[in-house]
Amino acid sequence: MSAEETQLLPLARQYLKQEDWQEIDTAFSGNSDPLLGAKAGAEHGELFRRILLLAPPPIGVGSET
């Protein structure tokens, strides 16, 4: 996952267009997290989103103060 986050995703953000991201999202929308399963994945997903909204950059998108 480290290589995905540090190498692959920055390149994807640089080269993929909005339409590409929509197609990828559609392709993966039916998949559940293989490590957690569907129910636990949904619960952890909500927690992860909350952390991202509260944590300051570069971890999340919350306030820097």
N, C-alpha and C positions, 0 to 999 in steps of 0.2 A: 504494500500500500504506500510505502514511503516513495518508491520510484514513481508511482502513479501521481502522487500529490506534488512531488518536486520536479518531475520531468515531463510526464505525459500531459497532465492537465494544463500547465502553462502553455505548452505548444498548442493544445486543442483550443484554448481560449484565444490564442493569437490567430489561428487559421480557420476555425469553424465559424460559420455564419449562423444567424438565428434559426434559419430553416433547418440547418444540420442538427442543432440542439433539440429542436422540436421533434425531429425524426428519431433521434436517440432516446428522448424521453418517452416517446410512444413505444419504441421497441422494448424498453426496460420496464414499462409501467406494470406489467403483469408479473414481474419477478419479485420474490420476497428475499430478504436478507438471508443468505445461506448459513450464517453463523447464529442468527437469533430466531429465525422463523417469522411468520407473518405477524402474529399478535405481539410478541416481544419487540419485533422490529418496528412496528407502528408506535409502540410506547416509547422506545428509545429514540425514534425519529422525532417525535414531538419534543422530547427533552433536549435533543441535539439542536433543534431549531431554536428553542428557548435560550440555550447557552450561547448560540451564535448571535442572537439578538441582544443579549446582555453583555457579552464579552467585548472589550475594546479591540481595535485592530492591533496586531495583525491576526489575532485569533478569531475574532468575530467582527460584527458590524455595529456594536454598541458605541456609546459615547466614550470619548478618549479621556474624559475627566474622571 
